Amino acid sequence: DFLGMNGNYAAGVLEGLVHFHPETPHWFKPD
């Protein structure tokens, strides 16, 4: 399932950005 893998990869990238760049806009990680 390429789309499923791609979705997981994208989620991992976004998580990484949020983790390593805490000043990232809140729309990356809405609460």
Residue pairs with C-beta under 8 A, 6 or more apart in sequence:
14 28
14 29
17 24
17 28
18 24
18 28
18 29
